[in-house]
Amino acid sequence: MDLAIIEALKNSIEKGKKSVLCTVIEEEGSTPRSVGAKMLVWEDGSIVGTIGGGILEHHVIQEALKMIRDGKSTTLYSEEFMATEASDPKAACGGKATIFLELIGKKKELIIFGAGHVGKAVAQLGSFLNYAVTVWDERKEFANQENIPWARTIACPLDEVFEKHLTFHNLTHVVVVTRGHALDTEVVQKLDGKKFAYLGVIGSKRKVAVMKDNLLKLDVSKELLDRMFAPIGLPIKAETPEEIAVSIMAEIIAVDNGANVRVLRQPLEV
């Protein structure tokens, strides 16, 4: 790999700057570059390295920028081209190339509201699964690095954490497991209109039904409530905080991987 790309990748990962690594993984006929050629695309459209210039490279850069906007982790881009398709002398003649694009510098994020036993267990498992984990609680004795060393911890009023400390995007996964039903409801209300990949809220079916009724009265959108997984987690008859954490993270993985979550959430037979 080109040393300039290695340095750029290091910078992207260490500083959390978003970029897309584009690698030629398949070639047929005449193509601008061979398999293994790489290019890194930054958010502003500038590049490091090249996959050959011309029409193909232009299209791949546009695809990379779209990935950054959408928060998509990976994608494949294929293109067939003829010399008649462009006046660019660098355009390949009669070939096909397939490019693998990978978002760099932006991990999947897990935001946990509640630093009690369940929140702590979810934080540990989420970190093990390579999510960037943030845990909030208004109680400093719970939300601190000594208690939860696997995550960024924030202890402050709820309004403040939304105003100053959190951002939401298409790779954000939200777990609501606070100290009480009323606070859970307040958190969900503040999530209305935010972007996220997953929202799960702890509670029994009865408590969840009451919460949804209350949220509708507070003019929370039905779209948000329809996207909410509640009661949270796959039905594996979990009891301990660690088992509940497994059920939650299994559900998140299922959502991320496009599994049939509706089927997976069917109650187990007694």
Helices and strands as residue ranges (DSSP letters): H 3-15, E 19-29, E 38-42, E 47-49, H 54-70, E 74-81, G 83-85, E 95-104, E 109-113, H 117-128, E 132-137, E 152-155, H 158-160, I 161-165, E 172-176, H 181-191, E 198-201, H 205-217, H 222-227, E 228-229, H 241-256, H 261-264
